[in-house]
């Protein structure tokens, strides 16, 4: 069955007849998230169909970002395909560091990619990375614990409701935390979460003149609320928890609520891995009534560094891994709930997928995220949980470390914001803003 589907995908994408004679080996750097690991289990079918071998370098999120950034900026040539996202793709594409993904086959159907995803992975109208999956963020919560607390989750709750519900669901004696959220340092880990949250509190990274805004009350409001809620109802050691750590806690039944990537929905509802699979429901990320919710927009996507000598083979792999046929392959073998979500319009038009309990909330969350207007007040940058400028990753990594030190009790909110303001202002001035 596996081979039949892989061969069908190969035929549909018009793989050349000589592919099987090739002795190429593609080296692919990827993140250690569940969907990417699942893909690795199917790639021997790609090799059987094409003769192209695949070697994986699977890394924790922060390490992946560091490795691929170093490799592409130094032209190291370690990888033929990189797993990157909406922050890196347009910047690296503009710099000429990525191979344009033009000339993809008609069967691949580039037009089927959700506009929010293709737009974020393009520069000047050219696609530079293909989304393996797309995501926003939303609330995943235990219906049994919410009912026990005597509360009912709205479809679109406020942060005040979430804090109240978290306190009501917390049971320290039973090792149940009312809420689990990212606190781990890293611009794409805890930094992404707190930035998206800050948008809903009216905060922003920079004003219209590129001046840092950490000295404004909205940032203090965000951090004080987050720290207060997590100290009341969060797990011990939340300062070092990222996506995977919180996923594990939730699956073990130790979280009443978790606000994180929509892609996690298939993991927390999978009875093979999750002890609470039968009592999970979903809601939009919270707001404070100011007109912006705290959800982000992201895609983990596959891109080809310009220095590879195997661009044609790399493009073949990307077509296979991000195709409609790959989605059907996973659905046929593991069920529709486990296919990579958030990338293709046709998936959300498929009645089989519409029956998946989290499909609609995922799409609603993706469609409600506006990277061109991410904040309450106007800003000069594009991006919801990041600002799409080259300097952001380095600055935000440092800022996130200061915030994590607050979560660990090593400094105050005021001290962290003062350091963030000074450091960011210095770096932006040095960069010529």
N, C-alpha and C positions, 0 to 999 in steps of 0.2 A: 504493500500500500504506500509506504513511504517513497519507494523508488518510482512507482507509477506517477505519483504527484510531482516529484522532482523532474522526471522526464517530460511530463506534460508542460511544466513551467519552462523548461529549456526550449521545447519546441515553440511554445507561444511567443517566446522572446527572441526567436530566430537566431539562436546560437549557431555560429559557423561550424561547418562540418569538421574543420581541422581542430576544433577545440580539444577533442579527446586526445589528440597527439601532443598537446602542449605539456611541458614539464614545469609550468609556472608554479611558484608557491607564493601566495599572498600572505603578508603579515598584517594582521588587523589589531589595532588597539581599541579596547572597548571598556565600558564601565561594568562593575559587578552587580548590576541590577537584574532582576529575575527574567525579564523579557529578553535581554541580551544573552543571558546564560542559556535560556531556552533555545535561542537561535543557534548556538554552538552545537546543540544536540542534533540539529538537522543538516549541518553543513557537509557531512559526509555524502549526503544525497547530491549536493551541488558538485562535489568532487567526482562522484560516479558519473554524473551527466556530462561533465565538461573536461575532466582530466586535470583540473586546476586544484592544487592542494591549498589548504588554509591552515595557517598557524595563528593562534590567538594569544594576545597579551592582555589579560584581564586584570583591571586595576580598580582600587577604591577611588571614588569620585574625585577627591582632591588630588590624589596622586596622578590619576589619568590626565586631569587638566594641566598639571605641571609638566608631565612627560611630553604630551603632544605639543604643548606650547613651546617648550624648549626645542623639540625636534624640528618644528616647522620654522621657527625663527632663526635657527642655526643651520638649516638645510641639512640636518643630520641624516635623513634618508632611512630611518629605522623602520618606517611603516609604509605600506602601500595603501591602506585605508585607515582613516581615523574616525572615531566616534566623537563628534563635537556637537555644539548646539547653536541656538539662535544668537548668542552673544558673539561667538568667534566667527561664524560663517560669513556674514557680510563684510566684516573687517578684513578677514584673511582673503576673501575673494577680491576685494578692492585692491589689496596689496599684490595680487597675482600669485599668491601662495597656494591656491587650489586649482584643480582642473575643472573647467566648466562642465556641468552635466547636460550638455546639449547633445542632440543627436540620439536621444533615447528612443527605443522602438515605439511604434504605434501601439502595440499590444500593452506596453507598460502604462500608457495613458497618464501622462504628466498632468493633464487637466483635471484628473480625478483627485489630485492632492488637495486637501482643504486649503483655501486661500490664506487663512491665518498662518498655516505652516509653510507653504511655498513662499509667501511674502517675506517671512522671517528668515528664510534660508537662501535668499537671493540678494544680488547686488546689481543695480541698474537693469533689472528685469531678467537677469541670468541666474538660473538655479545652480548653486555651488555645493549643495548637500541635499541628500534625499532623506526624508524623515522615516526612520524605522518605527518610531511611535511618537505621538504628540500628546501633550498633557496640559492641563491647567492644575489647579489645586482645589480641594473641596473638603468638607467635613465628613469623616467616617465615624459612626458612633454606634454604641451598643444599645439596641432597642430595649433589651431586658433591664439594663441599668437605668436607662432614662425612665422607663415605666416604674421601676422600683423607687426612683426619686420623686415620683409624682409629677413629672414634667413631660411636656411634649415639644419635640424639636420642630420649629418652623422650617419651611423650605428655604427661607432667606433670613437667618438669625442675625442679631447684633452681637457685638463682643460682650456687652454686659450680660446678655442671656447666657452666652457660652461660659463666662466666668461663674455665674450663679449655678449653672448646671454641673460644671466641673466640681465645684465644692460639694454639691449634693450627692454626686456619684462617688466621691472619694471615700475609700474605706481602707485606712492604713493597716488595720489588723488583718484584712484579707488580701493585702498587697495589691489593691486596686487603686490606680491613680485616675483621677477624674479626667485628666487631659495629658496627652503626650505631644510635645512639639520639639522641633529642631533647636538645638542650642550650640551645635558643633561649629567650631571656627571654619572658615572657608567661604569665599564669596558666593559659591553655588550651593552651600550647605545651609548653616544657620543664617548666613548673610542673606541668602535669597528669601528665606522665610520672613525675617524681621523687616526687610525692605518692602516686601509685598504687604505685610501687616501695617507698616508705617504709612503706606499710601492711603489706607482707610482711615487713618487718624489725621490726615491732612498734611503729613510730612512730605519732604522731597529731598533728594540728594543735593541738588543745586538749584539756585534761582535762575532767572532768565539771563543773568550776566555771568553764569558759571561760578557763583560764589557758594561755597558749602553752607549747608543749613542746619548743621548739628547743634548750633547755639540757639535754635528756635524752640519754642515750647512744645511743638507737635512731636518732635523727636523724644523729648523728655516724657511726654504723655505716653508715647508708644512703649518705651522701655520700662517705665515704672509700672504700667499696666501688665506687661508681659511678665516681668519679674515677680510682681505681686501674685499673679494668678498661678505661675509655675511653682512658687514657694508654697502656696496654699494647697495645690492640687496636682502638681507634677511629680514625676519620678525623681528619686535621688540621682544625682549625677547627670542631670539633664544637660549640663554644659558641654558634655561630650557626646550627646546623642544626635545622630543624623538620620537620614532616611532609613537605612537598614536596621539601625538599633531600635528605632521606634516601631518599625514593621514587626520586628521580633517580639517586642513588648505587647503590641496589640494582638498579634496572633496567639500569644500565650494567655490572653485574657486579663492583662494587667493595665489596660487603658480603657476608660469610658469613652473618650473621644480622641481622635487623631486628625489633625488638619495637615494634609500633605498632598502629594502628587496624585492626580486622578488615576494614574496607572496602577496604583496600589490596590485599587478596588478588587481586581481579579485575585490578588493574593490573599486579602483578608476574607474573601468569600469562598475560598477554595477549601473544602473540608479536609483535604489531604494534609494541608499545612496549618490551617487555622482552627483553633479550638472553639472559636466563637463564630464560625462561618454562618450559622443559621440565625444569628441575631445581630446582623449588621445592616445599617441603612445609611443614607447619604443626604447631605444638604449643601447649599452653596456656602462658600467661604464667608466669614462674618464681615459686617460693616459697622460703622458708628453713626450712620445717618447722614453722612456728608456727601454721599453720591458715588463713592468708590468702595468696591469690595476688596478683600485682601487676597484675591487669587492671582496667580501668575500665569504666564504663557511660556511654554518651552517645548522643544523637540529634541530628542536624542536622534542624531542624524549621522549618516555615513558620507564621508567626503574623501576625496583623493588628493593627497599632497602633490604639488606640482613637480617635486623632485623624483617621483617614482618612475621606474623604467617599465612598469607593468600597468599603465593606465588603462589599456583596453581590457585586460583581464579584471582589473579592479572595477571597471564600469559594468562588466558582466555580473560580477558578484552583487554589486549594489542593485542592479535591476532585479536579480533573483530575490534578494533579501527584503526588498521594500515593495514587492509586487502584490497584485491582487491574488496571484496564485499561491504565494507564500502564506497569505492570510487564510486561504482555503485549506492549505496543507495543515496548518496548526488547528483550524477548526475541525477538520475531519478526524484528527488524531487526539485532540485534547479538549474539544468543545469550544463553542463561540466565545465563552467568557474569558478564554485564555489567549485570544488573538491579540496582536499588538494594536492598541487603540489610537484614536485621535489623529490619524494621518490622512485617511481617504474618505471622501464624501460617500462613495458607494457603500462603505461599511455601515454608515448610519441610515442608509436607505434600504438595507437588507432586513427583511422581517425577522430572520433568525437572530440577528444581532439586536434588533429593537426589543426583543424579549429578554435580553440580559438586564438584570435589575439596575445596574449603574450606568447603562449606556446613555440615557437621556440626560442625567445629571452631569455626566462627563462632557457631553456636547454643549449643554447650556453653559457650563463653566468656561469652556474654551471660547465660545462665541461672546461671552460677556467680558472677556479680557481685551483691553484696547491698548496695545503698546505705544500707539501714537499719542494717546492722551491718558497717561497712567496715573496721574495725580490730581488732587483737588485744585491746586494752584498750577498755573502754567509752568512748564519746564522746557529747556532747550534740547532735551535728549529724548531718544526713542528707547523703549524698554520698560518692563514693569518691575521685575525683580533685579534689574541691572540697568545701567546707563550705557548705551552702545557707543562707547568711546574706548580707544585702545588702552588708556590709562586706568580704566575702571577696575580691572581684575586685580592689579597689584594694590591699588588703594583700598578696595573693598575687602580684600583678604586681611589687611592690617586692621581695618576698622572692625571686622568681625571678630578678630582676636581680642580686641579691647572689650567688645560686648560679651564674649564668652567668659572673660575674666570677671565681669559683673555677675554673670549667672553662677560662677563658681564661688562667689563671695570674696573675691580678691580685691575688688575696688568698687566704688559707688557708681551709680548711674551718672552722676554729675562729673566725676573724674573721667569716665570713659568718653562721654560726649565732648568734654574739653579737649582730650587727646585726639579724638576723631576729627574735630574741627581744625585743630592746629595742623595735624598731619596732612589732611586732605587739602587745606589751603596751600600749604607749602608745595605739595606735589603738583597741584593744578597750576600754580604760578610758575613752577619750574618747566612745566609742559607748554607754557605760553598761552594759557587761557586768560 
